[in-house]
Amino acid sequence: MLTITIKVNAPPGQAIGIKEHLAMCLEQYGDTRVVSITEDLPEQIKMKGERK
């Protein structure tokens, strides 16, 4: 069993497409299962005293 962690600097909203493409590329080496995906989106700058 091999676990690979990959960081990709891609535009927001591309996580699903990238996950699918990487899984298809890795399937030639054996059964592939995506365990988790996280997308770190940029945060907007907040003004002092501003609340959510």
Residue, then its C-alpha position, 0 to 999 in steps of 0.5 A: m500500500l502506498t499513500i501519496t500526498i500532492k499539493v497543486n497550485a491551481p485555480p479555485g474550483q479545479a479540485i474535482g477535475i485534478k483529482e479525477h485526472l490524477a486517479m486515472c493516471l495512477e490506475q495503470y499501477g494498480d487499484t486507486r482510491v482517492v481518500s480525501i481532497t481539501e481545497d484551501l481557498p484564499e480568504q478575503i481581507k477584513m476591515k477592522g471591527e467587521r463581523k461575519 
